[in-house]
């Protein structure tokens, strides 16, 4: 009798095991779906923001071709509204649409919109400080343009210039001359030094999922990678210029408007995948924003202070 009961029970146990395994498999499939991070917020710490007309000067350190300079200058010019020049039928997202999220930060803090004005440009093609720079030398280079109080200097180093910490801990940084009321950003061209770190997704990553690299919209992996880093740091600088603006976290580990959404460029992004992007029918290059002179750029997602989510253009 006991054997008969056991014989009847075994199929039931097996069935329960199969059901249990089925549930485990369904759970495993959910783990491969996109991770939804918990809600967070970038807190405004009541410090200064870069509002109103913002003069941006550029120090070109090392060899940059006229075409490379034009790509970067056009990006800066594209941050201001361009709709009136494109016609009512134009439907692609614009660089200025991306910048509108930064204007939202300004509005919440009761500040004026930040309008970029391309100011002075200085070229040091012969690398007067050498081709191996310490961080403090970036500050010295920033002072060369004698920017006005409240201005921003963009220090850009060429692909054969090594900067302390470049490729090992960062792709660029922003800092300030607090007593001079001025700020600066440094970004390096990573084309020959670490494109897998600082020019992804236009180059194979050095770690993580090995997805195929995307086509660079301006056919220059190094400079298109610089645009991503310039955009990210510009967003952080304007909303947190002196470390008392918008950020999440502690000093030395602050997440800012763009760094809070690192690696996200389009909807559906996850580690190793930039997200759904627009593709140029002629070149096959990937992008998510259009700028002046027909330029196309890939810009990082920004943290939207209204929705507390990473906001993408596409």
N, C-alpha and C positions, 0 to 999 in steps of 0.2 A: 504493500500500500504506500509505504514511504517512497519507494522507487517510482511508483506511478505519479505521486504528487510532484516529485522532483522532475520527472519527465515533462509534466505539464508546466512546471514553473520555468524550466530552462528557456523555452521559446519566448516567454514573456520577458525574462531577463535580457535575452539577446535583443529583443525588440526595443527595450528601454535603452540598451547600450547604443543601438543605431540612432535612436532619437537624440540621445545625448551627444553623440558624435556629430550629428547634423547641426545641432545648436552650436557646438564648438566651431564648426566650419563656417557657419553664418557669422559668428563673432569675429573669426579671423578675417573674413572678407571685409567686415566693417573697419578693421584695423588698417586695411590697405586704402580705404577711402580717405579723402582729405581731412586732415586734422583741423578741427575748429578750436582755436585758442580761446581761453577764457577772456571775457571783456576786460579791457584795461583803459587807462586814460592818461594822457600826457598832462600833467599838472602845470598850471601857470604859476610861477613863483614870484610874480609881481616885479620882475626886473625889466630892464630896457629891451626893446625890440627894434629892429631896423625898419622904421616906417618912413613913409613919404618917398621923395626922390632919393634913390640910392646910387651914388656914383660908384661904378665898378671899374677899377683899373687893372691892367694885366701886365705881369712881368713874364716875358718869354725867356726862359733860361736854357740855353742850348739850341740845337738845330730844330727849327720848326719851319716847314715849307709854307709858302703863301696859301696853298690849299688847306693845310691843316689849321692855320690861323683863322681862315675864313669859316671853317666848320664850327669852331668854338665861338667866334664872334657872332655868327648868325644865330647860334643857340641863345646867347644872352639877349640879342635883339628880339628874339621870338617870344620871350617871356611876357612882353607887353601885348595887349590885345591887338590882333591883326585881322579880325573878322571883316572889317569894313573894306579890306583890300581883296577879299577872296570871293565875294559874291554870295548871294543867298542860297545857291544850290550846293555850296560846299558843305559836306557832311562829315568829313574825317575829323577826328579829335586834333586839337591844336596844342602846341606847347603852352600857350597862354591859358588854356583850359586846365592844364596840369597845375599851373601856378595859382589858379583860383583857390585851390585848397589852402595855400599859404595865406591868401587874403582872408579866408575864413578865420584863421588864427588871429589875424589882426583885428577883425571885426569883434570877436569875442572879447578881446582885451581892450576894446574901445580905442584902437589905434588907426592911423591912416593906412591905406593900402600901400604896399611896397612896390615902387616902380623903378625898374632897372634902367640906369643911364650908363652907356658905355663911355668911359672917360679916357684916361691916359693909357698909353701902351709903351712899354720899354722892352727892348730886345738886348739880351746879353748872349749873343751867339757863341762867343769864345769862352764862355764859362769862367768869368774872372775869379770866382772863388773855388775853382776846381770842379772836378766831376764826382767827388765824394763829399757830400754835405752832411753836416750835423743839423739837428732841428733848429738850434739857435740861429744858424745861418739863414734859414728860411725867413725868420723874423727880420734879419738885416736886409734881405732882398726885398721884402715887402715895403720897407721904408724908402726904397729908391724912387718910388713914384710920387712921394710927398702928397699922398692923398689927403683930401680935406677932412676935418673932423666929421665923424659919422659915415665916412666912406669905407669901401671894402676893396681890398687888393687881392687879386687872384695870382698866385705864384705857380707857374706851370713849368715842370722840368722835363727835358727831352728824354728819349728812350735810352740814351747812353749815360745818363746821370743817376748815380745812386744816392739815396737819401736815407739817413738813419731811420730804421724801423720799416722802410718800404719793403713790401712783400712778406715781411716777417710778422708784423703786427697790424699793418694798415695799408690802405691804398691812397690815403690822403688824410688831412686833418684841418680843423679850423681853430684859430686862436685869436688873441686880441692884444693890442697895446692899450691897456685899460686907461692909463694916464693920458693917452693921446686921443681917446675916444674913437679908435679905429680898429678894424678887424681885418683878418686875412685868412685866406684858404690856400692850402697847398695840395696839388694833385700831380702825380707823376705819370708819364707814359710808360705803361708796363709791357709794351709789345715784345721786347727782347729779354725782360727780366722775370716777369711772373704773370703772363696773360691768363693763365689758368686760375689765378686768384683774383686779379684786378680787372680783367677784361671779359670775364664770363658774363653772358652766355655766348660771346663771340669766339670763344676758344674752349677747347676741351678742359674740363676742370681737373685739378691735380688730385682731388679726392672726392669721395661721394659717387653718386650715380654717374656713369660715363655716357651721358647723352651726347648726340652729335651737336657740334657748335652751330649757332645760327649765323646767317649772313649779316655782316655789318652794314647798316643802311647808308653809310658814306664811304664804304669800301676801304676802311682804315680801322683795323681791329684795335690798334693802340689808341687812336683818338676817339673812336666811338666808345671805347671803354672809359676813356677820360670823361666823356660827356656824362655817363652814368654817375661817376664819382663826383664830378663838379655839381651836377644837379642835386645829388643827395646832400652834399656838404653845404650847398647854397641854401637849401631848405632849412637845414639845421642851424646855419649861421644867422639867418634872418629872424628865426623864431627863438633862438637861444644864443645871442652873440657873446654874452659875458658870463654865461653859466647860471643865470637867474631868470631865464625865460621859461619856455615850455620844454619839459623833459620828464622822463620817468626813470627812476633809479637814483643811485648815489653818485657823488663826485667821482670821476674817473671811469664810471661805467654807465653813463647816461644814454638812454635811448631817446632819440629826437624824432622829428617829423618823418624823416625817411628811413633812418636806421632802425626804427621800430618795425619796419616792413621789409627788411633785408631779403633780397632774392626773389621778390614778387614784382612781376611786370605786367601780368595780365590775369584775367579770371582763371580760376582753376589751378593756380601755381602751387607747386609743392617742391621739396628739396630735389634739385636736379632738373626741374622743369620750370621754365620761366613763365608759363601760362599761355593762354590763347592770345595771339598777336596778329597784327596785320602783316601781309606779305606783299612786297613789291612785285607786280606781275612781270616786270622786265628783268630785274636783277635777282629776284628770289630772296632779297634781304628782308629781315624782320624788323618791324618798328611799331610804335604805338602813338606817335604824335608827329604832326607836320609843322614846320616853321616857315620863316621867311625864305624867299628865293627858292621855293620848292624843296627845301631841306626836309629830311625825315630823320627822326631820332627815336631811340629806345630810352624811355625814362622810367625810373623806379616808382613803385607805388608809394603813396603818401598816407600817413595815418590821419584819418578824418576825425577832427575833434568833435563833430556833431554826432556821427554814428558810432564812434569808437571802433572803427574797422579800417583795414587797409583799403584805400581807394585806388582803383586802377582806371585808366582811360578806356581800355577795351576789355 
